[in-house]
């Protein structure tokens, strides 16, 4: 193993710690996914390193990335945000594990991934946008009236609304709503630098 490879392993471990602990855990506080991100990162890096030293074609390494990237973990539901962290962990581990003579481009790309994740997941980016699945205590088939009703109940401007279930027997309507709240209604960041996530599971509005 060359000095460049050892340096890239150290850079990857530092990047994985920053990604999982410095960015994700500090903002979202899910310990189980920190373990998953670190495990995926180190595992992909180790396999890519072995493939590189065994003189396997680069296409096989990229194929490994493609296979791992489509794995869907069904043990618990994860959001699109967590999927992005998975991709970032996979990408940094694969880039650091593949053999290269020049570590500067790889280091720059790993740093770019970290910067993009830091900015894209920043609590102040699109902080007025919210997403909820809402069950109303009335069956409403008119979309215009439904949009006005949901906006009034949630106290925001409805930007997208999809009816998931219209129950005429029990007189209920379930809708998937994306909306924007007013600046005065926006919650302040907590001590961890995160904000309350507007996406809630099937909540009832009475």
C-alpha atoms as one frame of an Amber mdcrd trajectory, in Angstrom:
protein
   0.000   0.000   0.000   1.451   3.331  -1.078   1.687   6.537   0.926  -0.948
   8.068  -1.337  -3.369   5.236  -0.515  -2.762   5.592   3.220  -3.275   9.344
   2.947  -6.564   8.857   1.110  -7.768   6.394   3.756  -7.034   8.960   6.459
  -8.782  11.685   4.444 -11.799   9.420   3.903 -12.085   8.569   7.608 -11.916
  12.250   8.501 -14.541  13.079   5.866 -16.818  10.262   7.072 -16.618  11.537
  10.652 -17.374  15.097   9.535 -20.293  13.910   7.397 -21.899  11.603   9.961
 -21.089  13.335  13.255 -20.281  16.932  12.371 -23.143  17.406   9.906 -25.825
  14.725  10.169 -25.900  13.824  13.873 -25.482  17.414  14.998 -28.586  18.397
  13.028 -30.812  15.309  13.174 -29.718  13.248  16.229 -30.239   9.741  14.810
 -27.487   7.552  16.210 -28.486   4.468  14.200 -27.887   6.232  10.896 -24.504
   7.519  12.077 -23.488   3.879  12.491 -24.915   3.085   9.046 -23.109   5.963
   7.322 -19.754   5.091   8.899 -20.188   1.387   8.207 -21.135   1.942   4.564
 -18.281   4.381   4.033 -15.552   2.219   5.545 -16.948  -0.957   3.989 -17.026
   0.490   0.476 -13.549   1.960   0.933 -12.161  -1.411   2.060 -13.741  -3.318
  -0.837 -12.613  -0.697  -3.360  -9.081  -0.879  -1.943  -9.011  -4.666  -2.306
 -10.362  -4.454  -5.846  -7.701  -1.888  -6.692  -4.821  -3.936  -5.316  -6.124
  -7.064  -7.067  -5.856  -5.248 -10.416  -9.552  -5.564 -11.117 -10.986  -3.336
 -13.819 -12.231   0.084 -12.745 -15.608  -0.751 -14.280 -16.111  -3.458 -11.644
 -15.502  -0.944  -8.896 -18.021   1.445 -10.406 -20.417  -1.470 -10.789 -20.021
  -2.137  -7.072 -20.976   1.462  -6.372 -24.055   1.081  -8.567 -25.150  -2.114
  -6.837 -24.681  -0.711  -3.353 -26.392   2.550  -4.243 -29.667   0.831  -5.142
 -29.870  -1.199  -1.937 -33.032  -0.206  -0.120 -32.955  -0.819   3.622 -36.416
  -1.915   4.737 -35.795  -2.175   8.474 -36.910   1.430   8.999 -38.179   4.263
   6.849 -35.577   6.808   5.802 -36.145  10.160   4.147 -34.653  11.537   0.953
 -32.270  13.534   3.137 -30.845  10.340   4.627 -30.599   8.798   1.154 -28.406
  11.748   0.171 -26.139  11.099   3.154 -25.912   7.438   2.103 -24.840   8.462
  -1.393 -22.261  10.858   0.032 -20.830   8.145   2.287 -20.726   5.683  -0.624
 -19.076   8.172  -2.970 -16.345   9.271  -0.555 -15.527   5.672   0.389 -15.334
   4.545  -3.236 -13.190   7.484  -4.363 -10.772   7.042  -1.459 -10.504   3.284
  -1.957  -9.724   3.204  -5.678  -5.999   3.449  -6.513  -4.669   6.782  -7.727
  -1.294   8.456  -8.031  -2.544  11.980  -7.387  -4.555  12.481  -4.202  -5.280
  16.185  -4.722  -8.222  15.789  -7.155  -9.785  13.105  -4.957  -9.328  15.249
  -1.857 -10.940  18.174  -3.649 -13.934  16.074  -4.705 -14.422  14.719  -1.182
 -14.281  18.257   0.165 -16.812  19.306  -2.491 -19.219  16.585  -1.340 -18.941
  17.753   2.271 -19.486  21.393   1.327 -22.523  20.552  -0.818 -24.067  18.434
   1.959 -23.404  21.169   4.516 -25.086  23.782   2.343 -27.951  21.672   0.981
 -28.962  20.430   4.444 -28.512  23.773   6.187 -31.498  24.594   8.466 -31.914
  28.039   6.887 -32.149  26.783   3.295 -35.826  26.804   2.211 -36.715  26.899
   5.897 -40.295  28.062   5.222 -41.175  24.953   3.221 -43.160  22.244   4.999
 -44.609  18.841   4.116 -47.385  17.001   5.928 -49.865  14.220   5.349 -53.132
  15.545   6.765 -56.449  13.816   7.489 -59.401  16.208   7.514 -62.629  15.552
   9.377 -64.737  16.064   6.253 -64.972  14.604   2.761 -64.103  17.387   0.329
 -63.951  16.602  -3.387 -63.522  20.168  -4.660 -59.785  20.838  -4.927 -60.087
  24.620  -4.721 -62.128  24.453  -1.526 -59.827  21.753  -0.179 -56.738  23.879
  -0.852 -58.295  26.854   0.950 -59.369  24.697   3.886 -55.981  23.056   4.313
 -54.180  26.384   4.018 -56.414  27.857   6.712 -55.931  24.898   9.040 -52.147
  24.809   8.599 -51.715  28.583   8.564 -49.651  28.708   5.389 -49.710  28.991
   1.600 -50.388  25.627  -0.044 -47.977  25.090  -2.943 -48.876  21.489  -3.788
 -51.759  19.261  -2.759 -52.507  15.632  -3.634 -55.583  13.766  -2.428 -54.527
  10.349  -1.145 -57.924   9.151   0.078 -61.465  10.492  -0.149 -63.610   8.503
   2.302 -67.282   9.292   1.719 -68.405   6.671   4.249 -66.442   8.000   7.237
 -66.505  11.587   5.918 -62.723  12.121   5.884 -60.136  13.289   3.368 -56.427
  12.432   3.474 -54.130  14.756   1.555 -50.409  15.091   0.971 -49.631  18.797
   1.389 -46.594  20.918   0.657 -46.881  24.474   1.907 -44.973  27.568   3.006
 -45.313  29.219   6.377 -45.003  32.930   7.081 -41.712  34.313   8.396 -43.323
  35.075  11.744 -44.367  31.392  12.108 -40.937  29.990  11.374 -39.414  28.213
  14.407 -36.016  29.386  15.538 -33.096  26.944  15.247 -32.453  24.946  18.410
 -29.141  24.626  20.210 -27.972  22.006  17.703 -28.524  24.318  14.750 -31.477
  22.335  13.401 -35.118  23.199  12.961 -38.295  21.259  13.448 -38.909  19.152
  10.324 -42.173  20.036   8.652 -42.704  16.493   7.366 -44.947  14.527   9.750
 -46.537  11.133   9.449 -50.321  11.061   8.911 -51.364  13.668  11.392 -54.983
  14.576  11.997 -56.178  18.162  11.772 -59.437  18.801  13.604
